[in-house]
Structure formats: structure tokens, C-alpha cells
């Protein structure tokens, strides 16, 4: 179940003509991906630059659309990271 605030923020991003393409790209990926992703994993899947990914992840966290998950090693860098996931009422 998706929380009402997350759903409202998601709908605003997806329908707002002024929304950044980067936000939409990352949100679309997180919406369909089954596991939390690191910034490096999102970069690999989207082709966006890491600084853009990091900035947009922060924006999405502030909006309450994505949540941080348990720390784990990144599949790309093998560093311990805090991945993010689309908030489905976790």
C-alpha cells in the first residue's frame, strides 16, 4: 500500500510539466525495481551522472517519495551504502 502523501507527491512529479526529466527517470526506475538501489546502481541503470542522481535522490527523499533502507554493499562499488526505495508504505 502506498501512503497518501507519497502517492500525491508521485502524481505531482509525473503530471507536472515543469518537473525535471531526471526526477522522472529516477522515480520511474525506483517504481518498477524490486529492490532498493544505490546512487551508483541508479546511475548504471539510467545513464545519468552520479551528481545528478545524488541530487535528485535527495529531492525525492525530501518529498517523501523514496525512503532509505538497510545498509548493504553496493553491487557496483562494493562500498557500504544506504540504498533507496520507492515508498510503498514500508
NORJO-V42050 format. One line per field, one symbol per residue. ss: DSSP state (~ for helix, > for strand, _ for the rest). phi: phi as a letter, one per 20 degrees, with the letter a starting at -180 (. if undefined). burial: # if it has 16 or more other ideal C-beta (glycine too) atoms within 10 Angstrom, else .. Layout:
ss=???
phi=???
burial=???
This chain:
ss=___~~~~~~~~~~~~_____~~~~~~~~~~~~____>_~~~~~~~~___~~~~~~~~~~~~~~__>>>>>>>>______>>>>>>>____
phi=.effffffffffffdffeffffgffffffffdfecfceffffgffdnffffffgffffgffffmeccedgfafffdemefcdfcbffdng
burial=.....#..##..#........##.###.##.....########..#.#...##.###.##..#.###......#......#.#####...
